[in-house]
Amino acid sequence: EAVRGIDVAIEPGETVALLGPNGAGKSTTLDMLLGLTAPDSGTVTLFGSKPEDAVDRGAVGAMLQSGALIRDLTVRELVSQMASLYPEPLDVDETLELVGITDIAGQRTQKLSGGQSQRVRFALALVANAELLVLDEPTVGMDVQSRHAFWETMRGAAAHGRTVLFATHYLEEADAYADRAVLMASGQIVADGPTTEIKSMVGTRTIRATLPEVPVEELERLPGVSRAERRGESVALSCTDSDAAIRALVDRYAQARDIEIRGAGLEEAFLELTGAM
């Protein structure tokens, strides 16, 4: 089973990240949301009706992983063609400018690079001027500059009240841009909430300090420390009890400096929560 009994509601205006390892059921979930796949049991509704009805009335814009751009059209022609399918599309030139592809508007689609193709896919979703944007791995193949520009555009779209649901394997994107994250593993939801809340579900804290020459094995014997790693002159201590660990560290190693304590990041939470399935 690709998806097993998930139960999720998304409110208008939310930006939600759908996270999970490969095979977690993310793309299947999005396919059901868009009416491309029918669930074997249960229901899927968009705006209170069947997904097909919401798509038919132009309420949904989508950017999927699969499918190629239509060949032998220029980028402008393809975006214009997509705009003609919707009742109240954005202006084509405005869309090209928003997505940052005005400079390639005259290029044939089969001549585009991977990153350029991704930006054109986004333009096709955005030009719909839809209430809901569904994006499956939208920044795959983009360089760092293009990814940054993409999310600046997305912020603008969300600020105008659009609902955004995106699947990504770039956890830093979810942490930076999502109001909420839904974490899937083995077809089920293992966490659902703001990324700060998900990170707090993992009790591990890390102490970092500059502390040369002290053996890792010695540091792992400190109270509250579960694992120690050395990185040059610095050490990183994974702690089950950071209060006890920091007291012991300062007491025993007066030479320790540049000490910092941080909670689990989204990556640590992701690995621990999905690894439990």
C-alpha positions as CSV (number, residue, x, y, z in Angstrom):
1,E,0.0,0.0,0.0
2,A,1.4,3.3,-1.1
3,V,-0.8,5.4,1.3
4,R,-2.5,4.0,4.4
5,G,-5.3,5.9,6.2
6,I,-3.9,9.4,6.2
7,D,-6.2,12.2,7.5
8,V,-5.1,15.8,6.7
9,A,-7.0,19.0,6.3
10,I,-5.4,22.2,4.9
11,E,-6.9,25.6,5.5
12,P,-7.1,28.3,2.9
13,G,-4.0,30.5,2.8
14,E,-1.6,27.9,4.4
15,T,1.7,27.0,2.9
16,V,2.3,23.3,3.7
17,A,5.3,21.2,3.1
18,L,4.8,17.4,2.5
19,L,7.9,15.6,3.6
20,G,9.1,12.0,3.7
21,P,11.7,9.6,2.4
22,N,11.5,8.1,-1.1
23,G,8.5,5.7,-1.2
24,A,6.7,7.4,1.7
25,G,3.6,8.1,-0.4
26,K,4.0,11.8,-1.1
27,S,3.5,11.7,-4.9
28,T,0.6,9.2,-4.6
29,T,-1.1,11.6,-2.1
30,L,-0.7,14.5,-4.5
31,D,-2.0,12.4,-7.4
32,M,-5.1,11.6,-5.4
33,L,-5.5,15.3,-4.4
34,L,-5.5,16.2,-8.1
35,G,-7.9,13.5,-9.1
36,L,-5.2,11.6,-11.1
37,T,-5.5,8.5,-8.9
38,A,-8.6,7.3,-7.1
39,P,-8.2,6.1,-3.5
40,D,-9.2,2.5,-2.9
41,S,-11.2,3.7,0.2
42,G,-11.9,7.0,1.9
43,T,-12.5,10.4,0.3
44,V,-10.6,13.3,-1.1
45,T,-12.2,16.7,-1.4
46,L,-11.0,20.1,-2.7
47,F,-12.9,23.2,-1.7
48,G,-15.8,20.9,-0.6
49,S,-16.1,19.0,-3.9
50,K,-14.4,16.2,-5.9
51,P,-10.9,17.0,-7.0
52,E,-12.0,16.8,-10.7
53,D,-14.6,19.5,-10.1
54,A,-12.1,21.8,-8.5
55,V,-9.6,21.2,-11.3
56,D,-12.3,21.7,-14.0
57,R,-13.2,25.1,-12.6
58,G,-9.6,26.3,-12.6
59,A,-9.2,26.4,-8.8
60,V,-5.9,24.3,-8.9
61,G,-2.5,24.9,-10.5
62,A,-0.1,22.0,-10.4
63,M,3.6,21.3,-11.0
64,L,4.3,17.6,-11.2
65,Q,7.5,15.6,-11.4
66,S,6.5,13.5,-14.4
67,G,5.6,14.6,-17.9
68,A,7.6,16.5,-20.5
69,L,7.0,20.0,-21.8
70,I,5.3,20.0,-25.2
71,R,7.9,20.1,-27.9
72,D,8.4,22.7,-30.7
73,L,6.7,25.5,-28.9
74,T,8.4,28.6,-27.5
75,V,8.2,29.2,-23.8
76,R,5.8,32.1,-24.4
77,E,3.6,30.0,-26.7
78,L,3.4,27.2,-24.1
79,V,2.5,29.5,-21.2
80,S,0.0,31.4,-23.4
81,Q,-1.6,28.0,-24.3
82,M,-1.9,27.1,-20.7
83,A,-3.3,30.5,-19.8
84,S,-6.1,30.0,-22.3
85,L,-7.4,27.0,-20.4
86,Y,-8.3,29.0,-17.3
87,P,-11.1,31.4,-16.6
88,E,-9.1,34.2,-15.1
89,P,-5.4,33.6,-15.8
90,L,-2.5,35.9,-14.9
91,D,-1.1,38.0,-17.7
92,V,1.4,35.9,-19.6
93,D,4.2,38.6,-19.6
94,E,3.6,39.2,-15.9
95,T,4.0,35.5,-15.3
96,L,7.2,35.2,-17.3
97,E,8.6,38.2,-15.4
98,L,7.5,36.8,-12.0
99,V,9.2,33.5,-12.6
100,G,12.3,35.1,-14.1
101,I,12.1,33.5,-17.6
102,T,11.5,36.5,-19.8
103,D,15.0,36.0,-21.3
104,I,14.1,32.5,-22.5
105,A,10.6,33.3,-23.7
106,G,11.5,32.8,-27.3
107,Q,13.4,29.5,-26.9
108,R,11.9,26.2,-28.0
109,T,11.0,24.0,-25.0
110,Q,13.2,21.1,-26.1
111,K,16.3,23.4,-26.0
112,L,15.9,24.2,-22.3
113,S,18.2,23.1,-19.5
114,G,16.8,21.1,-16.6
115,G,16.6,24.1,-14.3
116,Q,15.0,26.2,-17.1
117,S,12.4,23.5,-17.7
118,Q,11.6,23.5,-14.0
119,R,11.0,27.2,-14.0
120,V,8.7,26.9,-17.0
121,R,6.8,24.2,-15.2
122,F,6.3,26.6,-12.4
123,A,5.1,29.3,-14.8
124,L,2.5,26.9,-16.2
125,A,1.2,26.3,-12.6
126,L,1.3,30.0,-11.7
127,V,-0.4,31.4,-14.8
128,A,-3.6,29.6,-13.8
129,N,-4.1,32.2,-11.1
130,A,-5.5,29.4,-9.0
131,E,-6.6,29.3,-5.4
132,L,-4.4,26.3,-4.7
133,L,-0.9,25.5,-6.0
134,V,0.2,21.9,-5.8
135,L,4.0,21.5,-6.4
136,D,5.8,18.1,-6.4
137,E,9.6,18.6,-5.9
138,P,9.4,22.1,-7.6
139,T,13.1,23.0,-7.2
140,V,14.8,19.8,-8.4
141,G,17.4,20.6,-11.0
142,M,17.5,24.3,-10.1
143,D,20.8,26.0,-9.0
144,V,21.0,27.9,-5.7
145,Q,20.2,31.2,-7.3
146,S,17.1,29.8,-9.2
147,R,15.9,28.1,-6.0
148,H,16.1,31.4,-4.1
149,A,14.3,33.3,-6.9
150,F,11.6,30.5,-7.0
151,W,10.8,30.9,-3.2
152,E,10.8,34.6,-3.4
153,T,8.1,34.3,-6.1
154,M,6.3,31.7,-3.9
155,R,6.3,34.0,-1.0
156,G,4.6,36.6,-3.1
157,A,1.9,34.2,-4.2
158,A,1.2,33.0,-0.7
159,A,1.0,36.6,0.5
160,H,-1.9,37.1,-1.9
161,G,-3.9,34.4,-0.1
162,R,-3.1,31.4,-2.3
163,T,-2.9,28.0,-0.6
164,V,0.4,26.2,-1.4
165,L,1.1,22.5,-0.9
166,F,4.6,21.4,-1.9
167,A,6.5,18.2,-1.6
168,T,10.3,18.5,-1.3
169,H,13.4,16.6,-0.2
170,Y,15.2,19.9,0.5
171,L,14.4,20.1,4.3
172,E,15.8,23.6,4.6
173,E,13.1,24.8,2.2
174,A,10.4,23.3,4.3
175,D,11.9,24.8,7.4
176,A,12.3,28.3,5.8
177,Y,9.1,28.6,3.8
178,A,6.3,26.4,5.2
179,D,3.8,27.4,7.8
180,R,3.4,23.8,8.5
181,A,4.9,20.4,7.6
182,V,3.3,17.0,7.2
183,L,5.8,14.3,7.6
184,M,5.0,10.9,6.0
185,A,6.7,7.5,6.3
186,S,5.6,4.1,4.9
187,G,2.3,5.7,3.7
188,Q,1.3,7.1,7.0
189,I,1.6,10.5,8.8
190,V,4.2,10.5,11.6
191,A,4.1,14.2,12.4
192,D,2.0,17.2,11.4
193,G,2.6,20.8,12.6
194,P,4.9,23.8,12.4
195,T,8.5,22.8,11.8
196,T,9.4,24.2,15.2
197,E,6.9,21.8,16.8
198,I,8.2,18.8,14.8
199,K,11.8,19.6,15.8
200,S,10.8,19.8,19.5
201,M,9.5,16.2,19.2
202,V,13.1,15.0,19.1
203,G,14.6,15.4,22.5
204,T,18.2,15.3,21.4
205,R,20.3,18.5,21.8
206,T,23.8,19.0,20.5
207,I,26.7,20.7,22.4
208,R,29.5,22.1,20.1
209,A,32.8,23.3,21.5
210,T,36.4,23.9,20.6
211,L,38.3,21.3,22.7
212,P,41.4,19.9,21.1
213,E,43.2,16.7,22.1
214,V,40.5,15.2,24.4
215,P,39.7,11.7,23.2
216,V,36.1,11.1,21.9
217,E,35.8,8.0,24.1
218,E,36.4,10.2,27.2
219,L,33.8,12.7,26.2
220,E,31.2,9.9,25.6
221,R,31.6,9.0,29.3
222,L,30.3,12.4,30.4
223,P,26.8,12.3,32.0
224,G,24.0,13.0,29.6
225,V,26.1,12.4,26.5
226,S,25.0,9.6,24.1
227,R,27.6,10.2,21.3
228,A,30.6,12.3,20.6
229,E,32.2,13.3,17.3
230,R,35.5,15.1,16.6
231,R,35.8,17.6,13.8
232,G,39.3,18.9,13.8
233,E,39.7,20.9,17.0
234,S,35.9,21.0,17.6
235,V,33.7,18.4,19.2
236,A,30.0,17.7,18.8
237,L,28.2,16.0,21.7
238,S,24.7,14.5,21.1
239,C,23.0,14.7,24.5
240,T,20.0,13.0,26.2
241,D,20.4,15.5,29.1
242,S,22.2,18.7,27.8
243,D,22.0,20.3,31.3
244,A,24.0,17.6,32.9
245,A,26.4,17.4,30.0
246,I,27.2,21.1,29.9
247,R,27.9,21.2,33.6
248,A,30.2,18.2,33.4
249,L,32.0,19.6,30.3
250,V,32.7,23.0,31.9
251,D,33.7,21.4,35.2
252,R,36.1,18.9,33.7
253,Y,37.5,20.8,30.8
254,A,38.2,24.4,31.7
255,Q,40.0,24.8,28.3
256,A,36.7,24.2,26.4
257,R,35.7,27.4,24.5
258,D,33.2,28.6,21.8
259,I,30.5,26.5,23.5
260,E,27.1,26.4,21.9
261,I,24.0,24.3,22.5
262,R,21.3,23.8,19.9
263,G,18.2,21.8,19.6
264,A,17.5,19.2,16.9
265,G,17.2,20.5,13.4
266,L,14.6,19.4,11.0
267,E,17.0,16.9,9.4
268,E,17.6,15.2,12.8
269,A,13.8,15.1,13.5
270,F,13.2,13.8,9.9
271,L,15.7,11.0,10.3
272,E,14.5,10.0,13.8
273,L,10.7,10.1,13.1
274,T,10.8,8.4,9.7
275,G,13.4,5.9,10.9
276,A,10.9,4.7,13.5
277,M,8.5,3.4,10.9
